[in-house]
Amino acid sequence: MVTIEKQDANSSVWRTLIILSSLGLIVLFDETMILPAIPDFIHNFNISYSTSSWLLSAYIIAAAVVTPIGGKLSDIYGKKKILLIVMAVYIAGVLAGRFATNIEFMLAARAAQGVGMAAFPIAFGIIREVFPEKKFAMAQTIFGSMFPAGAVIGLVGGAAIIQNFGWRATFLAVLPVAIALWLIIVKFVRVQSPITMAANNPSNDQTIDIKGTIALAATIILFLTGITFIESNGADSWYQIAALFAASGASLAAFIAIEKRTHSPLLDFKLMKNKNFLPPTIILMLTFLSIFMVYLTVPVMVRSPEPLGFGGNALAVASVQLPFMVVFMIGTIMSGFVLNRVKNTKLALIGTAISTTGFFILLMFHSTESMVSVGLTILAAGLSLSITGGFNVILVSVPMQMTGIALGMTLLLNLVGMSVGPVFAGILQQMYQGTVEGVEGQFPTQDAYNLIFITAAVVSLASFALALAVSRRKAVPAIAHEGTPKADEKR
């Protein structure tokens, strides 16, 4: 009888992992499926290239704002309940995307879809609760691998749908799957109640930093809006830009003041002073900033008419970016095994070196689709190593009881980098444009692409320099309890 109960419990645990891992497939499918359609959005909504960058930034900013709130609410009211609410908002955003008729409506829909990113830490928390310690590493690998897998499926599937049925059909494709997953979670996922969790962890802080969250959101949005307005040529625009940057600075000052006073801050400034935490966090933020500059650029380059682009369609975008996604997926899985043989700081150093090489290859050789694909493939290899190494440095560099806070702060700053990258790329595409004889409209020129790639390369070079400094620094043990390996022993 006991054996049967253990088998049922084991089956329930693995079923929960499969169900929650499907979130990565769906949400990352949604994030990447619109990439091939960015030129269509520019044409259909009659928007500038700089404005089109907000299709990614709105999604990411919403994720940055909601993720820490969602995590805290899940601790207070229960992970399953908040997970279902987050998914419901995401589903509403997907449905709204189908009926968007202007850029304002679409950006609101994309922001609602970005809320879905908050499901990941909540789902990971559920998996952490239900899985035994010995099997958790395997569960973490499976859960993490679904993100790049979803990106691969989204890129290929989205391109095929866009090419044959238009971009609106992409939202209809993911909608029934998201609803079905919501219903499956309702019926089959079992987690501890918040009352039980509170009993197990009586010190759990149940306050939410709403003021800090609003101040952070205002800082990011005002800053990115100011960057977007830089391409304007009117004399009055510079006053608006100055006002936006000033307001962003004021919001940042307010955010810092709030975080220093609040009991449960989004960013723990004491942790930020940790010399083993801050550098790898900045490395990851710069890595995501640089890669997301290219993320927005490649679909525009492929679909712009010759000679300014490659004159391809949505399927051509998928074929160029598919090697990047596949190598990133494989590299993410394999880097976990490599980490057992190579120090985490050295892995981050190797990864940033490879990524920087990939950016310079893109800068020097992007005259054909195959050359761009090769550059992206090299980028993917470096990206998978630097992310794995960087996150592991953070994990072993902070006390065990602060792991959750450290990862939350790292994710938040990574999302900031992801939101800034596309805006920079969109600005450069808007500032340097040309025309093609016989084709209506203006398109980014080679000057725009060169500046984007060199900017991304310089940012990546900065991350490499920081990784080099980290690799030379002697680690300070963060976990020194009796019988527990020290941080530098893990390295």
Secondary structure per residue as TSV (DSSP state, phi and psi in degrees):
chain	resnum	aa	ss	phi	psi
A	1	M	-	360.0	-42.4
A	2	V	H	-64.5	-38.0
A	3	T	H	-62.6	-41.5
A	4	I	H	-64.3	-41.6
A	5	E	H	-63.6	-40.0
A	6	K	H	-64.9	-39.8
A	7	Q	H	-64.6	-41.8
A	8	D	H	-63.6	-42.1
A	9	A	H	-65.0	-42.0
A	10	N	H	-63.6	-40.8
A	11	S	H	-64.2	-39.9
A	12	S	H	-65.3	-38.0
A	13	V	H	-63.7	-48.2
A	14	W	H	-68.8	-33.3
A	15	R	H	-64.3	-41.6
A	16	T	H	-61.3	-42.0
A	17	L	H	-61.8	-45.5
A	18	I	H	-62.7	-43.5
A	19	I	H	-64.2	-49.2
A	20	L	H	-72.5	-29.9
A	21	S	H	-66.0	-25.9
A	22	S	H	-64.3	-21.2
A	23	L	H	-58.8	-41.1
A	24	G	H	-61.5	-39.6
A	25	L	H	-62.7	-45.0
A	26	I	H	-73.5	-50.4
A	27	V	H	-69.0	-39.1
A	28	L	H	-72.6	-29.5
A	29	F	H	-59.0	-44.8
A	30	D	H	-65.6	-37.6
A	31	E	H	-68.8	-40.1
A	32	T	H	-92.6	-18.5
A	33	M	H	-66.9	-23.8
A	34	I	T	-87.8	-9.5
A	35	L	G	-55.4	-49.1
A	36	P	G	-63.1	-17.0
A	37	A	G	-96.1	2.4
A	38	I	H	-56.1	-44.1
A	39	P	H	-60.7	-31.1
A	40	D	H	-68.0	-40.5
A	41	F	H	-61.8	-42.2
A	42	I	H	-59.5	-42.9
A	43	H	H	-74.4	-47.5
A	44	N	H	-67.2	-38.2
A	45	F	T	-96.3	-1.9
A	46	N	T	54.3	55.9
A	47	I	-	-118.0	164.9
A	48	S	-	-82.0	167.4
A	49	Y	H	-65.6	-35.9
A	50	S	H	-66.2	-37.9
A	51	T	H	-67.6	-34.6
A	52	S	H	-62.2	-25.9
A	53	S	T	-62.0	-24.1
A	54	W	H	-70.0	-15.2
A	55	L	H	-61.5	-32.8
A	56	L	H	-89.7	-42.6
A	57	S	H	-65.8	-39.8
A	58	A	H	-60.4	-41.1
A	59	Y	H	-60.9	-46.6
A	60	I	H	-75.2	-38.7
A	61	I	H	-62.1	-43.2
A	62	A	H	-59.9	-40.3
A	63	A	H	-63.9	-42.4
A	64	A	H	-63.3	-36.8
A	65	V	H	-76.9	-43.7
A	66	V	H	-83.6	-30.0
A	67	T	H	-56.9	-50.2
A	68	P	H	-66.2	-34.3
A	69	I	H	-66.5	-45.1
A	70	G	H	-61.2	-41.0
A	71	G	H	-62.7	-42.3
A	72	K	H	-68.5	-43.1
A	73	L	H	-61.9	-34.6
A	74	S	H	-66.9	-31.2
A	75	D	H	-70.8	-31.2
A	76	I	H	-85.0	-48.2
A	77	Y	H	-105.6	-3.9
A	78	G	-	110.9	133.8
A	79	K	H	-66.3	-41.8
A	80	K	H	-64.9	-43.6
A	81	K	H	-61.7	-47.2
A	82	I	H	-70.0	-35.4
A	83	L	H	-59.4	-43.5
A	84	L	H	-66.8	-36.9
A	85	I	H	-66.3	-44.6
A	86	V	H	-59.9	-44.4
A	87	M	H	-64.9	-35.8
A	88	A	H	-63.9	-40.5
A	89	V	H	-64.4	-41.1
A	90	Y	H	-61.2	-44.7
A	91	I	H	-62.1	-41.5
A	92	A	H	-61.9	-37.6
A	93	G	H	-66.5	-39.3
A	94	V	H	-62.9	-44.4
A	95	L	H	-63.7	-40.9
A	96	A	H	-64.7	-36.0
A	97	G	H	-59.8	-33.8
A	98	R	H	-64.4	-33.4
A	99	F	T	-104.6	9.0
A	100	A	-	-65.5	130.2
A	101	T	-	-115.8	-4.8
A	102	N	S	-149.0	169.3
A	103	I	H	-67.8	-33.2
A	104	E	H	-63.6	-45.7
A	105	F	H	-62.3	-43.0
A	106	M	H	-65.9	-40.0
A	107	L	H	-65.2	-37.0
A	108	A	H	-63.9	-41.0
A	109	A	H	-64.5	-41.5
A	110	R	H	-66.4	-36.5
A	111	A	H	-63.2	-42.3
A	112	A	H	-63.7	-37.8
A	113	Q	H	-66.1	-35.1
A	114	G	H	-63.7	-26.2
A	115	V	H	-58.0	-30.5
A	116	G	G	-59.2	-24.1
A	117	M	G	-63.0	-25.9
A	118	A	G	-66.7	-15.4
A	119	A	H	-68.5	-25.8
A	120	F	H	-66.1	-53.0
A	121	P	H	-64.4	-31.6
A	122	I	H	-66.6	-47.1
A	123	A	H	-62.1	-40.4
A	124	F	H	-64.0	-37.2
A	125	G	H	-63.3	-38.7
A	126	I	H	-63.6	-45.6
A	127	I	H	-61.4	-39.2
A	128	R	H	-63.2	-34.1
A	129	E	H	-71.5	-43.3
A	130	V	H	-87.6	-21.2
A	131	F	S	-90.2	137.5
A	132	P	-	-66.4	155.3
A	133	E	H	-57.6	-38.9
A	134	K	H	-68.4	-26.3
A	135	K	H	-103.4	-0.3
A	136	F	H	-67.5	-37.2
A	137	A	H	-59.9	-41.5
A	138	M	H	-65.5	-41.7
A	139	A	H	-63.3	-39.7
A	140	Q	H	-62.4	-41.5
A	141	T	H	-64.3	-44.5
A	142	I	H	-64.0	-45.9
A	143	F	H	-62.3	-44.9
A	144	G	H	-66.8	-32.6
A	145	S	H	-69.7	-18.5
A	146	M	H	-71.6	-22.3
A	147	F	H	-67.0	-56.5
A	148	P	H	-65.6	-29.5
A	149	A	H	-64.2	-42.1
A	150	G	H	-64.1	-36.1
A	151	A	H	-65.3	-40.4
A	152	V	H	-63.5	-48.7
A	153	I	H	-63.8	-40.0
A	154	G	H	-64.4	-40.3
A	155	L	H	-66.1	-49.2
A	156	V	H	-70.8	-49.8
A	157	G	H	-65.1	-42.0
A	158	G	H	-62.0	-42.4
A	159	A	H	-62.1	-43.1
A	160	A	H	-64.3	-41.3
A	161	I	H	-67.4	-44.5
A	162	I	H	-61.6	-43.8
A	163	Q	H	-63.9	-36.1
A	164	N	H	-98.9	-30.0
A	165	F	H	-128.1	-6.9
A	166	G	-	94.4	161.4
A	167	W	T	-66.9	-27.3
A	168	R	H	-62.9	-31.2
A	169	A	H	-68.8	-21.1
A	170	T	H	-63.9	-37.2
A	171	F	H	-69.5	-37.3
A	172	L	H	-66.6	-29.7
A	173	A	H	-68.6	-39.5
A	174	V	H	-87.5	-20.5
A	175	L	H	-58.8	-54.6
A	176	P	H	-63.2	-32.1
A	177	V	H	-67.7	-41.6
A	178	A	H	-64.6	-41.8
A	179	I	H	-64.2	-42.7
A	180	A	H	-61.9	-41.2
A	181	L	H	-65.5	-38.8
A	182	W	H	-57.9	-45.8
A	183	L	H	-66.8	-37.3
A	184	I	H	-65.1	-41.3
A	185	I	H	-63.1	-41.4
A	186	V	H	-56.5	-42.4
A	187	K	H	-86.2	-38.2
A	188	F	H	-110.9	-19.2
A	189	V	-	-87.2	126.4
A	190	R	-	-119.3	129.4
A	191	V	-	-136.7	168.1
A	192	Q	-	-68.0	147.3
A	193	S	-	-74.3	156.4
A	194	P	H	-61.3	-27.9
A	195	I	H	-66.8	-43.9
A	196	T	H	-64.0	-41.8
A	197	M	H	-62.8	-40.6
A	198	A	H	-64.8	-36.7
A	199	A	H	-66.4	-37.3
A	200	N	H	-73.8	-26.4
A	201	N	-	-136.1	75.5
A	202	P	T	-64.5	-18.1
A	203	S	T	-86.7	2.1
A	204	N	-	-60.3	124.2
A	205	D	-	-79.5	126.2
A	206	Q	-	-109.7	24.8
A	207	T	-	-95.7	151.3
A	208	I	-	-121.8	130.7
A	209	D	-	-84.7	71.9
A	210	I	H	-66.6	-44.6
A	211	K	H	-62.1	-43.6
A	212	G	H	-64.0	-38.3
A	213	T	H	-63.9	-45.3
A	214	I	H	-63.4	-43.4
A	215	A	H	-63.6	-39.7
A	216	L	H	-65.8	-44.4
A	217	A	H	-60.6	-43.8
A	218	A	H	-62.6	-40.4
A	219	T	H	-60.2	-48.5
A	220	I	H	-66.3	-47.5
A	221	I	H	-65.0	-45.2
A	222	L	H	-63.9	-39.9
A	223	F	H	-64.7	-47.0
A	224	L	H	-67.8	-34.5
A	225	T	H	-65.1	-41.3
A	226	G	H	-61.1	-40.7
A	227	I	H	-63.8	-41.9
A	228	T	H	-61.1	-35.1
A	229	F	G	-78.2	-7.9
A	230	I	G	-60.3	-32.7
A	231	E	G	-70.1	-13.7
A	232	S	-	-66.4	143.7
A	233	N	-	-102.7	-10.2
A	234	G	S	-69.1	149.1
A	235	A	H	-63.7	-37.3
A	236	D	H	-68.4	-23.2
A	237	S	H	-63.5	-31.1
A	238	W	H	-68.7	-29.7
A	239	Y	H	-68.3	-39.8
A	240	Q	H	-65.2	-41.9
A	241	I	H	-62.6	-45.8
A	242	A	H	-61.1	-40.7
A	243	A	H	-64.8	-40.5
A	244	L	H	-65.9	-43.4
A	245	F	H	-67.4	-37.1
A	246	A	H	-64.2	-42.9
A	247	A	H	-64.6	-37.9
A	248	S	H	-64.4	-41.3
A	249	G	H	-63.4	-40.2
A	250	A	H	-65.0	-41.0
A	251	S	H	-64.1	-38.4
A	252	L	H	-64.7	-42.3
A	253	A	H	-62.5	-41.8
A	254	A	H	-63.8	-40.2
A	255	F	H	-61.7	-45.4
A	256	I	H	-62.7	-42.7
A	257	A	H	-63.1	-42.2
A	258	I	H	-64.3	-44.7
A	259	E	H	-64.9	-31.7
A	260	K	H	-71.8	-26.0
A	261	R	H	-95.6	-29.7
A	262	T	-	-73.7	152.4
A	263	H	S	-78.1	-27.1
A	264	S	S	-130.0	76.0
A	265	P	-	-75.7	157.2
A	266	L	S	-69.5	-41.0
A	267	L	S	-118.7	120.2
A	268	D	-	-87.5	105.6
A	269	F	H	-68.6	-22.0
A	270	K	H	-66.5	-40.8
A	271	L	H	-68.1	-32.8
A	272	M	H	-63.5	-22.0
A	273	K	T	-79.9	-10.5
A	274	N	-	-67.4	115.8
A	275	K	T	-66.7	-18.2
A	276	N	T	-94.4	-9.1
A	277	F	T	-99.6	-47.4
A	278	L	H	-64.9	-47.4
A	279	P	H	-58.1	-48.7
A	280	P	H	-64.8	-29.5
A	281	T	H	-66.0	-42.6
A	282	I	H	-66.0	-38.0
A	283	I	H	-57.5	-46.7
A	284	L	H	-65.7	-40.7
A	285	M	H	-62.6	-44.3
A	286	L	H	-66.3	-36.4
A	287	T	H	-61.3	-47.0
A	288	F	H	-70.0	-35.4
A	289	L	H	-60.6	-46.8
A	290	S	H	-67.7	-42.3
A	291	I	H	-70.1	-31.6
A	292	F	H	-77.1	-17.3
A	293	M	H	-64.4	-43.0
A	294	V	H	-74.5	-32.8
A	295	Y	H	-52.4	-43.2
A	296	L	H	-81.1	-27.3
A	297	T	H	-77.5	-41.7
A	298	V	H	-59.8	-45.5
A	299	P	H	-59.5	-37.9
A	300	V	H	-67.2	-44.0
A	301	M	H	-61.2	-44.5
A	302	V	H	-67.1	-38.6
A	303	R	H	-93.9	-7.7
A	304	S	S	-71.3	147.1
A	305	P	-	-67.8	152.2
A	306	E	T	-67.1	147.5
A	307	P	T	-90.4	0.8
A	308	L	T	-75.6	-24.6
A	309	G	S	-137.5	-158.4
A	310	F	-	-101.0	-7.8
A	311	G	-	67.0	28.2
A	312	G	-	-90.6	178.9
A	313	N	-	-112.1	-169.0
A	314	A	H	-62.3	-36.7
A	315	L	H	-66.7	-33.2
A	316	A	H	-65.7	-36.9
A	317	V	H	-60.0	-45.0
A	318	A	H	-63.0	-41.2
A	319	S	H	-66.4	-34.1
A	320	V	H	-72.5	-40.3
A	321	Q	H	-90.6	-13.7
A	322	L	H	-60.2	-44.5
A	323	P	H	-57.0	-37.5
A	324	F	H	-58.3	-50.2
A	325	M	H	-64.5	-42.3
A	326	V	H	-66.3	-47.1
A	327	V	H	-64.5	-37.9
A	328	F	H	-63.6	-40.9
A	329	M	H	-64.1	-48.4
A	330	I	H	-65.8	-42.7
A	331	G	H	-63.9	-36.5
A	332	T	H	-63.2	-40.5
A	333	I	H	-71.1	-46.3
A	334	M	H	-71.7	-29.9
A	335	S	H	-63.5	-26.6
A	336	G	H	-63.7	-36.1
A	337	F	H	-75.9	-36.2
A	338	V	H	-62.9	-33.0
A	339	L	T	-61.5	-25.6
A	340	N	T	-71.8	-16.9
A	341	R	T	-111.1	-21.6
A	342	V	S	-121.9	138.2
A	343	K	-	-57.0	143.6
A	344	N	H	-61.2	-37.1
A	345	T	H	-67.5	-37.3
A	346	K	H	-69.8	-35.5
A	347	L	H	-64.1	-42.1
A	348	A	H	-64.0	-38.8
A	349	L	H	-64.4	-46.6
A	350	I	H	-61.7	-42.2
A	351	G	H	-63.4	-45.4
A	352	T	H	-67.8	-32.8
A	353	A	H	-64.9	-43.8
A	354	I	H	-66.3	-42.2
A	355	S	H	-61.8	-44.4
A	356	T	H	-61.1	-41.0
A	357	T	H	-60.2	-41.9
A	358	G	H	-62.1	-39.7
A	359	F	H	-66.1	-41.1
A	360	F	H	-68.8	-32.2
A	361	I	H	-65.3	-41.7
A	362	L	H	-61.6	-39.6
A	363	L	H	-63.7	-43.5
A	364	M	H	-85.8	-29.7
A	365	F	-	-132.4	85.4
A	366	H	-	-136.1	32.2
A	367	S	S	-84.4	-14.2
A	368	T	S	-133.2	161.5
A	369	E	H	-63.2	-39.4
A	370	S	H	-65.4	-37.4
A	371	M	H	-65.8	-42.2
A	372	V	H	-61.9	-41.4
A	373	S	H	-62.8	-40.0
A	374	V	H	-64.3	-44.8
A	375	G	H	-60.4	-41.7
A	376	L	H	-65.8	-36.4
A	377	T	H	-64.0	-42.7
A	378	I	H	-63.0	-41.4
A	379	L	H	-57.2	-44.3
A	380	A	H	-62.2	-41.4
A	381	A	H	-61.5	-45.3
A	382	G	H	-67.6	-39.3
A	383	L	H	-62.4	-44.4
A	384	S	H	-63.0	-38.2
A	385	L	H	-71.9	-44.9
A	386	S	H	-66.7	-37.0
A	387	I	H	-66.3	-47.8
A	388	T	H	-61.9	-47.1
A	389	G	H	-63.9	-44.7
A	390	G	H	-62.2	-45.8
A	391	F	H	-65.0	-37.4
A	392	N	H	-68.5	-37.4
A	393	V	H	-57.3	-44.0
A	394	I	H	-64.0	-43.6
A	395	L	H	-61.9	-40.0
A	396	V	H	-91.5	-1.5
A	397	S	H	-101.0	-3.6
A	398	V	S	-121.5	154.8
A	399	P	-	-57.8	149.4
A	400	M	G	-54.5	-40.1
A	401	Q	G	-71.4	-10.3
A	402	M	G	-108.2	9.7
A	403	T	H	-59.6	-45.5
A	404	G	H	-62.0	-43.6
A	405	I	H	-63.4	-43.6
A	406	A	H	-63.0	-44.2
A	407	L	H	-66.8	-37.7
A	408	G	H	-63.7	-42.4
A	409	M	H	-66.0	-41.0
A	410	T	H	-62.1	-45.7
A	411	L	H	-61.0	-41.5
A	412	L	H	-61.7	-46.7
A	413	L	H	-70.1	-32.5
A	414	N	H	-63.0	-40.9
A	415	L	H	-66.1	-33.2
A	416	V	H	-62.1	-45.9
A	417	G	H	-60.5	-41.7
A	418	M	H	-63.2	-34.4
A	419	S	H	-77.8	-30.6
A	420	V	H	-76.6	-38.9
A	421	G	H	-54.0	-52.9
A	422	P	H	-61.3	-33.6
A	423	V	H	-66.8	-43.4
A	424	F	H	-59.1	-44.4
A	425	A	H	-63.3	-42.9
A	426	G	H	-63.6	-38.0
A	427	I	H	-61.7	-47.7
A	428	L	H	-65.8	-36.2
A	429	Q	H	-65.6	-34.2
A	430	Q	H	-77.0	-33.2
A	431	M	H	-76.3	-30.6
A	432	Y	S	-119.5	96.5
A	433	Q	E	-128.6	157.6
A	434	G	E	-145.2	176.2
A	435	T	E	-116.3	159.3
A	436	V	E	-121.0	129.2
A	437	E	T	-59.0	129.1
A	438	G	T	85.5	-1.9
A	439	V	E	-121.3	129.1
A	440	E	E	-74.8	141.1
A	441	G	E	101.9	174.5
A	442	Q	E	-116.9	149.8
A	443	F	E	-137.5	152.8
A	444	P	E	-59.1	144.1
A	445	T	-	-97.1	178.2
A	446	Q	H	-62.9	-30.7
A	447	D	H	-59.8	-40.9
A	448	A	H	-62.4	-48.4
A	449	Y	H	-64.5	-40.3
A	450	N	H	-61.6	-43.0
A	451	L	H	-67.3	-37.8
A	452	I	H	-63.7	-47.9
A	453	F	H	-67.6	-38.5
A	454	I	H	-71.8	-34.8
A	455	T	H	-64.4	-45.5
A	456	A	H	-62.1	-38.6
A	457	A	H	-65.9	-41.4
A	458	V	H	-65.4	-43.0
A	459	V	H	-61.5	-43.5
A	460	S	H	-65.0	-35.9
A	461	L	H	-64.1	-36.9
A	462	A	H	-64.4	-40.4
A	463	S	H	-65.5	-36.1
A	464	F	H	-64.9	-44.1
A	465	A	H	-60.7	-40.1
A	466	L	H	-68.6	-39.4
A	467	A	H	-64.2	-35.7
A	468	L	H	-64.6	-42.0
A	469	A	H	-64.6	-40.6
A	470	V	H	-65.5	-40.6
A	471	S	H	-66.1	-25.0
A	472	R	H	-89.3	-12.4
A	473	R	S	-85.1	136.9
A	474	K	-	-73.7	128.8
A	475	A	-	-69.1	142.4
A	476	V	-	-96.7	120.2
A	477	P	-	-58.2	129.4
A	478	A	S	-101.0	-23.4
A	479	I	-	-120.7	110.6
A	480	A	-	-126.9	29.1
A	481	H	-	-74.2	155.0
A	482	E	T	-62.1	130.6
A	483	G	T	82.2	0.7
A	484	T	S	-107.1	132.5
A	485	P	-	-62.7	143.3
A	486	K	-	-78.7	161.6
A	487	A	H	-59.1	-44.6
A	488	D	H	-74.2	-19.0
A	489	E	H	-71.3	-30.9
A	490	K	H	-72.6	-24.1
A	491	R	-	-77.3	360.0
